[in-house]
Amino acid sequence: MLTHAPHTANIITEKLLQFIWLHRYFNYKSAYTTEGEPIEVIQTGILNVNQGPDFLQARIRIRDKTWAGNVELHIQTTDWDRHRHSPDSHYDNVVLHVVWQHPKPAASLGNRQIPVLELQPLVSTLMLQQYQKLMEAPDLPGCSSLLPVLSDISWTAWKERLAVERLTRKSAEILEFLTASNNHWEEVFWWLLARNFGLKVNATFFETVARSIPVNVLARHKGQINQLECLLLGQANLLSETFTGTYEQMLQKEYRYLKHKYSLPTIKGQVSYLRMRPAAFPTVRLAQLAMLIHKSHHLFSFVRDADSLQQVTCFFDVTANDYWHYHYTMRETAEYLPKKMGKALVNNIVINTVVPILFAYGLHMNDELIKERAVAWLLQTPKEENSIITYWQQQNIEAVNAMDSQALIELKNLYCSKKQCLDCAVGNTLLKNSSS
């Protein structure tokens, strides 16, 4: 019989019990019911994410009789009554009650005689201690001192799964946007594109600006770059001060007319210039966005129908109009420098706007080829450079391309930061290795 350190008791949760049961990380060859009858776990069952028992369609052999049904897990046997399962018809087909601790005398299971399996004597202390270290580690991830853990092949498979998981999660958000836009993919792409141009600091504000200017309004004025600029700058509250320059005054005049003509709403708030290089100022980004609209025709349709990633990156490689060669803001002039979108920004747009909306479209249309193209473009895009990727590289976890970097960002934010070690391939491997 395995022994257990008392201080590990406080880490036991029903999710941990589900994990142990699902993967059979207990000495199942020495399993007996609390009545002393031998148990053979033929099938642990399917984890139930809806109402009712924890596992469905399990198969258990007790002595010489095989039972097919459901399995319910609890920390204590008494939780059965505390959760009022006896009068609940969802639990009528439970054939085994798996608990961490079975108090003496035995707890009541109502009028039914359901076999009880106590896991505590069957689970490795080393595994519990490993799990406790992961949960209580002050640094993220808790397994950093043990990395890489997985083989190169396993890391490749895990990163692929994480990247697709990230795309699927982003797709769910995009499809919510689609509903809000009455199924208008061009409108949704416009919102997402504007948000991307705002980067982290101004993302939400830029999206608000985009939502205030319908794409059909932009389409009517795409032939006039100054009108596009005045719409974007004006709705971003960047044309409200007093200007003396001819171009700035012309933008103000155009904006007042177009705002009234289309009854554009007034946007609250201001752009932020916090810790930005001048080339990334929101004024410059809005001017580049205006130029992209000026040279385009049906942005989403172009991305959807593009033959190659190179065609897309070339299309997004624009330069703001001549006025901005001498300006970063409209308050003062600067030395000559064309405000060309750099490769880093274009790659950022591919990673965070083009690929996600293409994947979402493929998901929505049930088109596997489009989804595969989105993933392929992610593989062809250079990896991101940020603190998260640098950290993983210091742990000897490499990112070769954007799919890798997106996967590692997902791993850090959705698994490590939330201590979801039980759902992580690395955490699972560590616990499996210590479960014997």
C-alpha positions as CSV (number, residue, x, y, z in Angstrom):
1,M,0.0,0.0,0.0
2,L,1.3,3.5,-0.9
3,T,1.8,6.0,1.9
4,H,1.1,9.7,1.6
5,A,2.5,12.9,3.2
6,P,-0.3,14.7,5.1
7,H,0.6,18.1,3.6
8,T,-0.5,17.0,0.1
9,A,-4.1,16.7,1.2
10,N,-4.9,20.3,0.5
11,I,-4.1,20.0,-3.2
12,I,-6.7,17.3,-3.9
13,T,-9.5,18.6,-6.1
14,E,-12.1,16.9,-8.2
15,K,-10.3,17.9,-11.3
16,L,-7.2,16.2,-10.1
17,L,-9.2,13.1,-9.3
18,Q,-10.7,13.2,-12.8
19,F,-7.2,13.4,-14.2
20,I,-5.9,10.5,-12.1
21,W,-8.9,8.4,-13.1
22,L,-8.9,9.2,-16.8
23,H,-5.2,8.4,-17.2
24,R,-5.3,5.5,-14.7
25,Y,-2.5,7.1,-12.6
26,F,-3.2,4.8,-9.7
27,N,-2.3,1.3,-8.8
28,Y,-5.4,-0.2,-10.6
29,K,-4.0,-3.7,-10.4
30,S,-4.5,-3.6,-6.6
31,A,-7.9,-1.9,-6.7
32,Y,-10.6,-3.2,-4.4
33,T,-14.0,-1.8,-3.4
34,T,-14.4,-0.6,0.2
35,E,-16.2,-3.9,0.7
36,G,-13.1,-5.8,-0.3
37,E,-14.2,-6.9,-3.7
38,P,-11.6,-6.8,-6.5
39,I,-12.2,-4.2,-9.3
40,E,-11.0,-4.3,-12.9
41,V,-11.3,-1.0,-14.8
42,I,-12.0,-2.1,-18.4
43,Q,-12.9,1.4,-19.6
44,T,-12.6,4.6,-17.5
45,G,-15.4,6.2,-19.6
46,I,-15.8,9.5,-21.4
47,L,-15.3,12.7,-19.4
48,N,-18.7,14.4,-19.1
49,V,-18.6,18.2,-19.6
50,N,-22.3,18.6,-19.1
51,Q,-24.7,17.9,-16.2
52,G,-24.5,14.5,-14.5
53,P,-21.8,12.0,-13.5
54,D,-18.1,12.8,-14.2
55,F,-17.6,9.9,-16.6
56,L,-20.0,8.2,-19.0
57,Q,-20.0,4.8,-20.7
58,A,-17.5,3.2,-18.4
59,R,-17.1,-0.5,-18.0
60,I,-16.1,-2.0,-14.6
61,R,-15.7,-5.7,-13.6
62,I,-16.3,-6.4,-9.9
63,R,-15.5,-10.0,-9.1
64,D,-17.0,-11.9,-12.0
65,K,-19.7,-9.4,-13.0
66,T,-19.2,-6.6,-15.6
67,W,-21.1,-3.4,-15.2
68,A,-21.6,-0.8,-18.0
69,G,-22.6,2.7,-16.9
70,N,-21.3,5.9,-15.4
71,V,-18.7,6.9,-12.8
72,E,-19.0,9.7,-10.2
73,L,-16.0,11.1,-8.4
74,H,-15.8,13.0,-5.1
75,I,-13.2,14.0,-2.5
76,Q,-15.2,12.4,0.3
77,T,-17.9,9.7,0.0
78,T,-20.2,12.0,2.0
79,D,-20.2,14.4,-1.0
80,W,-22.7,12.2,-2.7
81,D,-25.4,13.2,-0.2
82,R,-24.1,16.7,0.2
83,H,-24.5,17.2,-3.6
84,R,-28.0,15.6,-3.4
85,H,-27.3,13.0,-6.1
86,S,-29.7,10.3,-4.8
87,P,-32.9,12.0,-5.9
88,D,-31.3,13.2,-9.2
89,S,-32.2,10.9,-12.2
90,H,-28.9,11.9,-13.9
91,Y,-27.2,9.6,-11.5
92,D,-29.4,6.5,-11.8
93,N,-26.9,4.7,-14.0
94,V,-23.8,5.2,-11.8
95,V,-22.0,1.9,-11.4
96,L,-19.0,3.1,-9.4
97,H,-18.4,5.9,-6.9
98,V,-14.7,6.8,-6.9
99,V,-13.6,8.9,-3.9
100,W,-10.3,10.2,-2.6
101,Q,-11.2,9.3,1.0
102,H,-13.8,6.9,2.3
103,P,-14.5,7.8,6.0
104,K,-15.3,5.1,8.5
105,P,-18.1,4.3,9.0
106,A,-19.2,4.3,5.4
107,A,-21.2,7.2,4.2
108,S,-24.8,6.8,3.0
109,L,-25.5,6.6,-0.8
110,G,-29.2,6.8,-0.3
111,N,-31.2,3.6,-0.9
112,R,-28.7,2.4,-3.5
113,Q,-25.8,0.1,-3.0
114,I,-23.2,1.6,-5.3
115,P,-19.7,0.1,-5.1
116,V,-17.1,2.6,-3.8
117,L,-13.4,2.8,-4.8
118,E,-11.0,4.8,-2.5
119,L,-8.1,6.2,-4.5
120,Q,-5.9,7.6,-1.7
121,P,-4.1,4.4,-0.9
122,L,-3.5,3.7,-4.6
123,V,-1.9,7.0,-5.7
124,S,1.8,7.7,-5.7
125,T,3.1,10.2,-3.1
126,L,5.7,11.3,-5.6
127,M,3.1,12.2,-8.1
128,L,1.2,14.3,-5.5
129,Q,4.4,16.0,-4.5
130,Q,5.2,16.8,-8.1
131,Y,1.8,18.2,-8.6
132,Q,2.1,20.3,-5.4
133,K,5.4,21.7,-6.6
134,L,3.8,22.7,-9.9
135,M,0.8,24.4,-8.2
136,E,2.9,26.2,-5.6
137,A,5.9,27.2,-7.7
138,P,6.4,31.0,-7.4
139,D,7.7,31.3,-11.0
140,L,5.9,30.6,-14.3
141,P,5.9,28.0,-15.5
142,G,6.2,25.9,-12.4
143,C,8.1,23.2,-14.5
144,S,10.8,25.6,-15.7
145,S,13.7,23.9,-13.9
146,L,12.7,20.6,-15.5
147,L,12.3,21.7,-19.1
148,P,12.3,20.6,-21.9
149,V,10.8,17.3,-20.5
150,L,9.2,16.4,-23.9
151,S,11.1,15.0,-26.9
152,D,11.5,17.2,-30.0
153,I,8.8,15.3,-31.7
154,S,6.4,15.6,-28.8
155,W,7.1,19.4,-28.6
156,T,6.3,19.7,-32.3
157,A,3.0,17.9,-31.8
158,W,2.1,19.9,-28.7
159,K,2.9,23.3,-30.4
160,E,0.8,22.3,-33.4
161,R,-2.1,21.5,-31.1
162,L,-1.7,24.8,-29.1
163,A,-1.6,26.8,-32.3
164,V,-4.8,25.3,-33.7
165,E,-6.4,25.7,-30.3
166,R,-5.4,29.4,-30.3
167,L,-6.8,29.8,-33.8
168,T,-10.1,28.1,-32.8
169,R,-10.4,30.3,-29.8
170,K,-9.9,33.4,-31.9
171,S,-12.3,32.1,-34.5
172,A,-15.0,31.9,-31.8
173,E,-14.5,35.7,-31.1
174,I,-14.5,36.5,-34.8
175,L,-17.8,34.6,-35.4
176,E,-19.3,36.6,-32.6
177,F,-18.3,39.7,-34.5
178,L,-19.8,38.2,-37.6
179,T,-23.2,37.9,-35.8
180,A,-22.9,41.5,-34.7
181,S,-22.3,42.6,-38.2
182,N,-25.2,40.7,-39.7
183,N,-22.8,38.3,-41.4
184,H,-20.8,40.9,-43.2
185,W,-17.2,39.5,-43.5
186,E,-15.8,42.7,-45.0
187,E,-17.1,44.7,-42.0
188,V,-15.6,42.2,-39.5
189,F,-12.3,42.3,-41.3
190,W,-12.3,46.1,-41.2
191,W,-12.9,46.1,-37.5
192,L,-10.1,43.5,-36.9
193,L,-7.7,45.2,-39.2
194,A,-8.1,48.6,-37.5
195,R,-7.7,47.0,-34.1
196,N,-4.4,45.4,-35.3
197,F,-3.1,48.8,-36.6
198,G,-3.7,50.2,-33.1
199,L,-1.4,47.5,-31.6
200,K,-1.7,46.8,-27.9
201,V,-1.9,50.4,-26.7
202,N,-4.6,51.7,-29.0
203,A,-6.2,48.4,-30.2
204,T,-9.6,49.0,-28.5
205,F,-9.8,52.6,-29.4
206,F,-8.9,51.9,-33.1
207,E,-11.6,49.2,-33.2
208,T,-14.1,51.7,-31.8
209,V,-13.2,54.1,-34.5
210,A,-13.6,51.4,-37.2
211,R,-17.0,50.4,-35.9
212,S,-18.1,54.1,-36.2
213,I,-17.3,54.2,-39.9
214,P,-19.1,51.5,-42.0
215,V,-17.2,49.9,-44.8
216,N,-19.8,51.2,-47.4
217,V,-18.8,54.8,-46.3
218,L,-15.1,54.0,-46.8
219,A,-15.9,52.4,-50.2
220,R,-17.6,55.6,-51.4
221,H,-14.5,57.7,-50.6
222,K,-11.7,55.2,-51.3
223,G,-10.7,57.2,-54.4
224,Q,-9.8,60.3,-52.3
225,I,-7.0,59.6,-49.8
226,N,-7.6,63.0,-48.0
227,Q,-11.2,62.0,-47.4
228,L,-10.2,58.7,-45.9
229,E,-7.6,60.3,-43.7
230,C,-10.1,62.9,-42.4
231,L,-12.6,60.2,-41.6
232,L,-10.1,58.1,-39.6
233,L,-8.3,61.0,-37.9
234,G,-11.5,62.9,-37.3
235,Q,-13.3,59.9,-35.7
236,A,-10.2,59.4,-33.6
237,N,-10.6,63.0,-32.3
238,L,-7.3,64.1,-33.9
239,L,-8.8,67.0,-35.9
240,S,-10.4,68.9,-33.0
241,E,-7.6,71.4,-32.3
242,T,-6.8,74.7,-34.1
243,F,-4.5,74.2,-37.1
244,T,-2.8,76.8,-39.2
245,G,-1.5,74.6,-42.0
246,T,-3.4,74.3,-45.3
247,Y,-3.6,70.5,-45.4
248,E,-4.7,70.2,-41.8
249,Q,-7.4,72.8,-42.2
250,M,-8.6,71.1,-45.4
251,L,-8.9,67.8,-43.4
252,Q,-10.9,69.5,-40.7
253,K,-13.3,71.0,-43.3
254,E,-13.8,67.7,-45.1
255,Y,-14.3,65.9,-41.8
256,R,-17.0,68.3,-40.6
257,Y,-18.9,67.8,-43.8
258,L,-18.6,64.0,-43.9
259,K,-19.4,63.6,-40.2
260,H,-22.7,65.5,-40.7
261,K,-23.5,63.8,-44.0
262,Y,-23.2,60.3,-42.6
263,S,-24.3,61.2,-39.0
264,L,-21.1,59.6,-37.6
265,P,-21.2,59.2,-33.9
266,T,-18.8,61.1,-31.6
267,I,-16.2,58.8,-30.1
268,K,-15.2,59.3,-26.5
269,G,-11.5,59.0,-25.6
270,Q,-8.2,59.8,-27.1
271,V,-5.3,57.8,-28.7
272,S,-2.3,57.1,-26.5
273,Y,1.4,57.8,-27.4
274,L,2.7,55.9,-24.4
275,R,6.2,54.6,-24.8
276,M,6.0,54.7,-28.6
277,R,8.6,55.4,-31.2
278,P,7.5,58.2,-33.5
279,A,7.2,55.9,-36.5
280,A,4.5,53.9,-34.6
281,F,2.5,57.0,-33.5
282,P,-1.3,56.5,-33.9
283,T,-1.4,59.3,-36.4
284,V,1.1,57.5,-38.6
285,R,-0.8,54.2,-38.3
286,L,-4.1,55.8,-39.2
287,A,-2.5,57.4,-42.2
288,Q,-1.1,54.1,-43.3
289,L,-4.5,52.4,-42.7
290,A,-6.1,55.1,-44.9
291,M,-3.6,54.4,-47.7
292,L,-4.3,50.7,-47.5
293,I,-8.0,51.3,-47.9
294,H,-7.2,53.8,-50.8
295,K,-5.3,51.1,-52.8
296,S,-7.6,48.2,-52.0
297,H,-10.9,46.8,-53.2
298,H,-12.8,44.4,-50.9
299,L,-10.1,43.7,-48.4
300,F,-11.5,40.5,-47.0
301,S,-12.3,39.1,-50.4
302,F,-8.7,39.8,-51.5
303,V,-7.3,37.9,-48.5
304,R,-9.7,35.0,-48.9
305,D,-8.9,34.6,-52.6
306,A,-5.1,35.3,-52.5
307,D,-3.0,32.6,-54.1
308,S,0.0,33.0,-51.8
309,L,1.2,34.6,-48.6
310,Q,3.7,36.7,-50.6
311,Q,0.8,38.2,-52.5
312,V,-0.8,39.3,-49.2
313,T,2.4,40.7,-47.7
314,C,3.1,42.7,-50.8
315,F,-0.4,44.1,-50.8
316,F,-0.1,45.3,-47.1
317,D,3.3,46.9,-47.7
318,V,2.0,50.5,-48.1
319,T,3.4,53.9,-47.5
320,A,1.4,56.8,-46.0
321,N,0.8,59.8,-48.4
322,D,3.4,62.5,-49.1
323,Y,2.2,64.8,-46.2
324,W,3.4,62.2,-43.7
325,H,6.9,62.1,-45.2
326,Y,7.5,65.3,-43.2
327,H,5.2,64.6,-40.2
328,Y,4.6,62.2,-37.3
329,T,1.8,64.3,-36.0
330,M,-0.1,67.3,-37.4
331,R,1.3,69.7,-34.8
332,E,4.8,70.1,-36.3
333,T,7.0,69.1,-39.2
334,A,9.9,66.6,-39.1
335,E,12.8,65.5,-41.2
336,Y,12.0,63.7,-44.4
337,L,11.1,60.0,-43.9
338,P,8.5,58.1,-45.9
339,K,6.2,56.3,-43.4
340,K,6.4,52.9,-44.9
341,M,4.9,49.9,-43.1
342,G,7.8,47.8,-42.0
343,K,8.0,44.0,-42.3
344,A,7.4,43.6,-38.6
345,L,4.0,45.3,-38.8
346,V,3.0,43.4,-41.9
347,N,3.9,40.1,-40.3
348,N,2.0,41.2,-37.2
349,I,-1.1,41.8,-39.3
350,V,-0.7,38.4,-41.0
351,I,-0.5,36.7,-37.6
352,N,-3.2,38.5,-35.7
353,T,-5.7,39.4,-38.4
354,V,-5.3,37.7,-41.8
355,V,-4.6,34.1,-40.5
356,P,-7.3,34.2,-37.8
357,I,-10.1,35.5,-40.0
358,L,-9.1,33.1,-42.8
359,F,-9.2,30.2,-40.3
360,A,-12.6,31.4,-38.9
361,Y,-14.0,31.7,-42.4
362,G,-12.9,28.1,-43.1
363,L,-14.4,26.9,-39.9
364,H,-17.7,28.8,-40.6
365,M,-17.9,27.4,-44.2
366,N,-16.7,24.0,-43.2
367,D,-13.9,24.4,-45.7
368,E,-10.8,22.4,-44.6
369,L,-8.7,23.7,-47.5
370,I,-9.0,27.3,-46.3
371,K,-8.2,26.3,-42.7
372,E,-5.1,24.5,-44.0
373,R,-4.1,27.5,-46.0
374,A,-4.3,29.7,-42.9
375,V,-2.1,27.3,-40.9
376,A,0.3,27.1,-43.8
377,W,0.7,30.9,-43.9
378,L,1.4,30.9,-40.2
379,L,4.2,28.4,-40.8
380,Q,5.6,30.6,-43.6
381,T,5.6,33.7,-41.4
382,P,8.7,34.6,-39.2
383,K,8.3,34.0,-35.4
384,E,7.4,36.9,-33.2
385,E,10.0,38.6,-31.0
386,N,8.7,39.4,-27.5
387,S,9.4,38.7,-23.9
388,I,7.4,35.5,-23.9
389,I,9.3,34.0,-26.8
390,T,12.6,35.1,-25.3
391,Y,11.7,33.4,-22.0
392,W,10.9,30.1,-23.8
393,Q,14.1,30.2,-25.7
394,Q,16.0,30.6,-22.5
395,Q,14.4,27.3,-21.4
396,N,15.6,25.7,-24.6
397,I,12.2,25.7,-26.2
398,E,12.7,27.1,-29.7
399,A,10.2,29.0,-31.9
400,V,11.0,28.5,-35.6
401,N,8.1,30.3,-37.1
402,A,4.9,32.2,-36.3
403,M,3.0,29.0,-35.6
404,D,5.5,28.1,-32.9
405,S,5.5,31.6,-31.4
406,Q,1.7,31.7,-31.3
407,A,1.7,28.3,-29.7
408,L,4.1,29.3,-27.0
409,I,2.1,32.5,-26.3
410,E,-1.0,30.3,-25.9
411,L,1.0,28.0,-23.6
412,K,2.2,30.8,-21.3
413,N,-1.1,32.7,-21.2
414,L,-3.7,29.9,-21.1
415,Y,-1.9,27.2,-19.3
416,C,1.1,28.3,-17.3
417,S,-0.4,31.6,-16.0
418,K,-3.6,29.7,-15.0
419,K,-1.8,26.7,-13.6
420,Q,-3.5,24.4,-16.0
421,C,-0.8,21.7,-15.7
422,L,-3.3,18.8,-15.8
423,D,-4.3,19.9,-19.4
424,C,-0.7,20.5,-20.5
425,A,1.4,17.9,-22.3
426,V,4.4,18.9,-20.2
427,G,2.6,18.7,-16.9
428,N,0.9,15.4,-18.0
429,T,4.3,13.9,-18.8
430,L,5.8,15.0,-15.5
431,L,2.9,13.5,-13.5
432,K,2.9,10.3,-15.5
433,N,6.6,9.8,-14.9
434,S,6.1,10.2,-11.1
435,S,2.9,8.1,-10.9
436,S,4.5,4.7,-10.8
